[in-house]
Amino acid sequence: MTTRIARACYAAWLASLTGVYYAWPDERWITRTVIGLSGVAAVLAGVRTNRPAQRLPWYLMAGALLLFSTGDTLYNLQRGHGLSITYARAGDVFYVLVYPLLAVALALFIRARAGDGNRAALLDALVPTASLGLLAWVLLVAPYSRAADLSGPDKAFSMAYPLGDVLALAMMLRLLAVPGRKPLSAGILALSVCGMLVADIFYGLLRLGNNWAPGGTVDLGWIAFYFAAGYAALHPSMTRMTNDLPSADCAVGARRRRLLFMTAATLIAPGVLLAEHLSGGIVDAPVIAAGSALMFLLVMARVDDLLTDQRRTNQRERALRRAGASLAAATTEADVIAAMRTAVATLMPPGRSYQLVVTDPVPCDGICDVEDGVTMVATTQLCAVPDPDFEFALHAQMVLPGSPPRRAAVYLAAAAATLRAQRPAFQALFAQIAIVVERINLAGEISRRDGEAYFRTLVRNASDVIMIIDNDDRIRYASPSATTVFGGTDPAGNRLSALIADTHHDALADVLARARAGHGNVDGVYLSAVCANGRPLQVECAIRDLRDDPTVRGLVLTVQDVTERRRLENDLVHQAFHDELTGLANRVLFRNRLDHAFAMAGRDGSEVGVLFVDIDDFKEVNDALGHAVGDQLLVAVGQRIAQTIGAHNTAARMGGDEFAILIEQAPDADAAEAVAAGIIAALAAPVQVLDSLGGTHTVSGAASIGLATSGDAASPSELLRHADLALYLAKGAGKGSWQRYQSDLDHAMVERLALRTALHEAVRAQQFVLQYQPIVDIGTATIVGVEALVRWQHPQRGLLGPCHFIEMAEESGVIVGIGGWVLREALRQFALWRAAAPGTSMHYVSVNVSARQFRMPGFVDQVRAGLADAGARPEWLLLEITESLVLRDAEQVCEDLRTLRALGVRIAIDDFGTGYSSLSYLRRMPVDVLKIDKSFIDDILASKQQRALVSAIVTLAGDLDLTVVAEGVEDAEQRRMLAAMGGPYGQGYLFSKPVWPSEIPPMLDQVAVAA
């Protein structure tokens, strides 16, 4: 049952009992007892239902009702059954005990509502109490004291009633004088007390005139006493009687009503004096004089309070002016909080301890609304004010400057009296803070809009798309270029995933999560996007986490259309991993797949087979019918091999007429042998080819095959060597056959080991020499630089080129020592040339650096030392690195390259296009020169695609401010075509083969080959 229903039932029940009380006079004592006990039961039920913070005053109220009901019962029994007078006076005892019990209950309510004393409220209550007490004395107490027909006990009880009423009235007025809004239960409780007081007054007056008879309208006052007390306890607002702390201020209207009430109260004494004078004699002059004096003293005390309040108000206004001056200088959130703390210290009375707590700011939801004014709360309900000495604290909400707005809670804990006195000052202080915050926000908004106007112009004219992404992945803002890149309308308001292809949604979610997880800026993210017309788009994204920036509050996504760039990269990648003639994998891709397959076989126990295929008598076909026919034969052989091995295996052209086949995850060696036999059978059929004149020729595509499996090899490199040895065996055994690796072929490996051992000795014995190949201007053939090429002067085998020992040196690590010597010797020789001919056109020497040598600790210091020892300038040195170097440890490599460039040394990418060509690393890595690999130049005349690719590389290099050197220029027509493409420099046998150092000076500033 709800309290509303309970109150309705209680009111109906009391109304019914009241009707019975007046309808059946003979049973009034029973009905009156039931009415009183119903009031007691209602109070107890209200306490149980509403659970107030303090129950004792309500239990005392219930006790007062019970005592009053007991007195009623005894009185009615005495009148109705003729009991002795002694028994009747026992009822008066219960009646009289009601007043102190009621006064204690009201005092507890006052303490809960007003805390530790309120002098102004107490004085406001005492003035009308003294006046009404004087009136009660004159009308009731004094007549009873002079009544000759009453015994001593009768006079005492008769005088006790009005005195008790005055006591109850004083406590009730004190409760109502507590400042602030009163709960409804307080008004109902006042009605209950007033009902009892009115009934007691009329009862006393009627008894003086011997006109009293029970059952009259006076009884309604006592019934109202019972009913209103129970109804007040049943009302939910009864909890606020003991746990609600009112504010210190009263409304103007309430103050005026209180002033009028107190004025009327002070006029009671003159009115009583005038009434007695008119009635023929003044009999209570001493009492009237004493009452008048008491009221005068109370009024003067109240005037003193008002003067004290005025002084406090003036002090508060001065303190607020000083606080306003410090707040006026605040410009940031920290300034506002610091100024607020200073202002609080100024406003607090000297010598009064307090605790000020400002909670951490929290974002506002939507518009930042805060509670108006300053409220008083109990510190037991707070975690922010740990000091147990303070029971109460003033609480306020403070909006802080910034966007989006944030708010903080402020708690000021101190003595309750201090808080009530200072509460108006703090209300004014926080009103000033609100004005200051609004001023700071307005100034910040003006500054922000000025800055936005500048950057908005830049963003609107940028070709890249700039977007701000909210936490729900929706686009809050997109720059105008978004409609140009993606087409359609402005994507703002849509989800970012609507612009990205479905296949890349997971990748998009991953990079957004990484950016929000605090992993730093996310760059170089490639995604597939979809235009409004459905056209696919390749974009590169960069993400910046600016959620903490108050001007952005989101992720900033920069999107660049890289569709054309990725297409060119894909072309370069395909060129790097596939043979242009046959379309098969090339050596690089084959080796990558071999390494992967070998590692997989080591884990799952399967076999990996490698077949080397070499076409028999291919040289005769080239010599007899020409290279074009030879190319047709290579294409046909490649197609037959690819058809024979199936889609799960890899066929590659290793160079010339040599092919390689990778058999992955074979169950045993027999599978590789079956493939070898199938290839021999497929190539046994003749091939029809056309010559340049349109004639048809039948040529043989028969080949020899060497086979090796991983079961006989410890590494991929050893597996390749085994297959190569097996191919030599097949060649020696006759044409059109295959041979498997045999362990007796290891004598070749012994020879290789001997060569490797001799290589170590060669470093110590300084058996290496350098030759130099000129790098020339394509247009004028003027030598602009030379490339240092290492040779091994073997004691027994003579002069060996790099192909005989560089790979072995890389594997063994000897390359580090060789590379260091080459660097020092090349710089020394070039310094001699420059010293002999300072005005020469030859500006630099190019030195190859292996990846292993570059990654050795101290390489940069080695370059510095080499330059210093040779007396060479850094710009004379060009270091050539391979593309594979930048794919591993890219950050460290990039840092070392930047250090070298800072010295003045230039960097070149050697054999560009044969490795992992990527435009992204060209954009990131600090390089100066691209050296186009010879394989690109070889087919530049015969292949339209090759010409387009080389032209694209030259154009790209020009856009990236890179210099291009074409390697392997062996034909004048190649030179002419490169010049037409804008290629500035070339290197190759057309200009000069590698020569000894003494041959370089005569060649300087001369044209090697006529244009």
PyMOL commands that set and color helices and strands:
alter all, ss='L'
color gray80, all
select helices_A, chain A and resi 3-23+25-50+56-81+85-114+119-146+152-176+184-208+219-234+236-243+252-266+268-278+285-328+333-347+379-381+416-460+481-486+496-499+502-516+563-577+587-604+618-625+627-645+669-684+710-712+716-733+743-765+802-804+806-812+814-836+851-855+859-870+874-876+883-887+890-903+919-924+934-938+944-959+972-981+997-1003
alter helices_A, ss='H'
color red, helices_A
select strands_A, chain A and resi 355-358+362-363+375-378+392-400+406-414+465-469+475-478+522-530+536-546+554-561+607-615+650-655+658-666+687-690+696-699+703-709+738-740+768-777+783-794+798-800+844-848+877-882+906-912+929-932+963-967+985-987
alter strands_A, ss='S'
color yellow, strands_A
deselect
rebuild
show_as cartoon
